[in-house]
């Protein structure tokens, strides 16, 4: 498979991506105390929009004040955030690359980050709490659409609230939101349906979900296949992450390629694989395994033009060292996101 396939369009259910390399959702940890976007972040999206990417996913954006997962997270829980969301969409999409907003709720990660509001977890939430969270995602998605975002992605991975609902270890409910795979996934399904009802059936909808649990059990995989199969009618694509989503050091291979290969055979849903891509060879191996696109984050922090290098340079390899510096809040005095980034 020639690397040029990475730069060919792919038609999903409700959106066509101009290429197969996706900018993975990347938080910049620099929002104001009330969740408004920092000026420096618009420049990032302007730069990304000029690269040969298939789609740009925004950083994880909070849908409700109690769900803020860090002190520097962007927000979209009020109409007041629509103008800056529009600025992100316009900056990212100036050259035709579609921008999709990732929406999330931190759940237990709200502790210490949500201004002392009540912390929500699957076990402590009432039915009314669940309905409120569903409505918060719905309303944020509608704001994203009004602001010009080409779609939304629900963050159902990495231990955030929706991820915790699906993990049996965190969800001990005995009602219709706990127990079976379908019940643990019910809040996600209800959010997807609410987003479609608010934004229209043709508005692109994605989810990011862990394809592994901590012990990589077959039971978790079986549950995942069940819920993705029953939800495929609502989804444009699934971005596949996992329990161990971040590795320090130089990545040797795509993190979740083996599970993607299994999912490709077991579910009829478009897969976007994220994690561990540092060269065209790894990206092409994911496509051969059954992914339709790949997502990258840290290589673009190290080299903003990494996708261009992949397109134009044979055997281009990311210079990302996997040091983990970029996982920290932005130092607003130096404005350095990656200490090795090329100017």
RABEL-V230662 format. One record per run of one state. SS is the DSSP state (H for helix, E for strand, - for the rest). FROM is the first residue (numbers start at 1). TO is the last residue. Records with the same first field share a line. If there is no record, write none. Layout:
BEGIN
SS: FROM-TO ; FROM-TO
END
This chain:
BEGIN
-: 1-2 ; 8-9 ; 12-15 ; 18-20 ; 24-38 ; 50-54 ; 58-60 ; 63-64 ; 68-74 ; 76-78 ; 93-97 ; 105-106 ; 111-126 ; 147-150 ; 157-160 ; 167-180 ; 185-185 ; 200-203 ; 211-217 ; 235-236 ; 242-256 ; 267-270 ; 275-278 ; 290-292 ; 297-297 ; 303-305 ; 313-316 ; 318-324 ; 328-330 ; 332-335 ; 337-343
H: 3-7 ; 39-49 ; 65-67 ; 79-92 ; 107-110 ; 127-146 ; 161-166 ; 181-184 ; 186-199 ; 218-234 ; 257-266 ; 280-289 ; 298-302 ; 306-312 ; 325-327
E: 10-11 ; 16-17 ; 21-23 ; 55-57 ; 61-62 ; 75-75 ; 98-104 ; 151-156 ; 204-210 ; 237-241 ; 271-274 ; 279-279 ; 293-296 ; 317-317 ; 331-331 ; 336-336
END
